[in-house]
Amino acid sequence: MKYLFLLRTSAQIPNDPGAPEYAETFAAFTRALDGMREAGVLIDCSPLEPVEMATTVRVRDGQTLVTDGPAAELREQVGGYTLLECANLDEALKWAATIPTALTGSVEVRPVLSVPTPA
């Protein structure tokens, strides 16, 4: 089963590659992802641009409304995602705990609904 990890944090992730915090965070993510790759469960993973770069689309009464910014103002914002193929939820939770975001924010683990393709 596929599981999507939504990486949420209120902490500012350092974006200066010369900063020690950046190197530590990058190394921790690399270790976690390397473990997932070696186990053959990693499908995809990527950080997201800052929430200020978000655009939200809503359709109301047939009108498309486009707003700069996130869909909701929350203390914690989604900063990235990871998609895994795991045998079960217990395995997915084990991998979620290896992601550094779990130390400063949260990793929301969601099963991906399998929808049959129409014939």
C-alpha positions as CSV (number, residue, x, y, z in Angstrom):
1,M,0.0,0.0,0.0
2,K,1.2,3.5,-0.7
3,Y,1.5,6.0,2.1
4,L,2.0,9.8,1.7
5,F,3.9,11.6,4.4
6,L,3.1,15.3,4.7
7,L,6.0,17.0,6.5
8,R,4.7,19.8,8.7
9,T,6.8,22.2,10.6
10,S,6.6,25.6,12.2
11,A,10.4,25.8,12.4
12,Q,12.2,27.8,9.7
13,I,14.4,25.3,7.8
14,P,17.8,26.9,7.1
15,N,18.2,27.6,3.4
16,D,21.8,28.8,3.5
17,P,23.9,25.8,2.4
18,G,26.9,27.3,4.3
19,A,25.0,27.3,7.7
20,P,25.8,24.4,10.1
21,E,22.1,23.8,10.7
22,Y,21.5,23.4,7.0
23,A,24.3,20.8,6.7
24,E,22.9,18.9,9.8
25,T,19.4,18.9,8.5
26,F,20.4,17.9,4.9
27,A,22.6,15.0,6.3
28,A,19.7,13.8,8.5
29,F,17.3,13.8,5.6
30,T,19.9,12.0,3.4
31,R,20.3,9.3,6.0
32,A,16.5,8.7,6.2
33,L,16.0,8.7,2.5
34,D,19.0,6.4,1.9
35,G,17.5,3.9,4.3
36,M,14.2,4.1,2.5
37,R,15.9,3.6,-0.9
38,E,17.9,0.6,0.4
39,A,14.7,-1.0,1.7
40,G,13.0,-0.4,-1.7
41,V,10.1,1.5,-0.2
42,L,10.8,5.1,-1.5
43,I,8.7,6.2,-4.5
44,D,9.2,10.0,-4.4
45,C,10.2,12.7,-2.0
46,S,10.6,16.5,-2.4
47,P,10.7,19.7,-0.3
48,L,8.2,22.4,-1.3
49,E,8.9,26.1,-1.9
50,P,8.0,28.3,1.1
51,V,4.3,28.8,1.8
52,E,4.6,32.4,0.5
53,M,4.9,30.8,-3.0
54,A,1.6,29.0,-2.7
55,T,-1.5,29.8,-4.8
56,T,-4.9,28.5,-3.8
57,V,-7.7,27.7,-6.3
58,R,-11.3,27.5,-5.3
59,V,-14.4,27.2,-7.5
60,R,-17.6,28.7,-6.1
61,D,-20.8,29.1,-8.0
62,G,-19.0,28.3,-11.3
63,Q,-16.4,31.0,-10.7
64,T,-12.7,30.2,-10.3
65,L,-11.1,32.1,-7.4
66,V,-7.4,32.3,-7.3
67,T,-5.7,33.6,-4.1
68,D,-2.0,34.1,-3.3
69,G,-1.0,32.1,-0.3
70,P,-1.9,28.8,1.4
71,A,-5.4,27.4,1.6
72,A,-5.4,27.9,5.4
73,E,-3.3,30.0,7.8
74,L,-1.9,27.4,10.2
75,R,0.9,27.5,12.7
76,E,2.5,24.4,11.0
77,Q,2.8,24.4,7.2
78,V,3.5,21.5,4.8
79,G,7.1,21.8,3.8
80,G,7.5,18.7,1.8
81,Y,6.2,15.2,1.1
82,T,7.5,11.6,0.9
83,L,5.6,8.8,-0.9
84,L,6.4,5.2,0.1
85,E,5.1,1.7,-0.8
86,C,4.9,-0.2,2.5
87,A,3.5,-3.5,3.5
88,N,1.3,-1.9,6.2
89,L,0.8,1.1,8.4
90,D,3.3,-0.1,11.1
91,E,6.1,-0.2,8.5
92,A,5.1,3.3,7.3
93,L,5.1,4.7,10.8
94,K,8.5,3.2,11.4
95,W,9.8,5.1,8.3
96,A,8.0,8.3,9.3
97,A,9.9,8.4,12.6
98,T,13.2,8.5,10.7
99,I,12.4,11.8,9.0
100,P,14.0,14.8,10.8
101,T,10.7,16.8,10.6
102,A,9.3,14.5,13.2
103,L,11.7,16.1,15.7
104,T,10.7,19.7,15.1
105,G,7.1,19.4,13.7
106,S,5.1,16.4,12.6
107,V,4.9,13.8,9.8
108,E,1.3,13.1,8.9
109,V,1.0,9.6,7.4
110,R,-1.9,9.1,5.1
111,P,-2.8,5.9,3.1
112,V,-3.2,6.7,-0.6
113,L,-6.6,5.6,-1.8
114,S,-6.4,3.2,-4.7
115,V,-8.9,4.2,-7.3
116,P,-9.6,1.9,-10.2
117,T,-9.0,3.3,-13.6
118,P,-12.3,3.5,-15.6
119,A,-12.4,1.2,-18.6
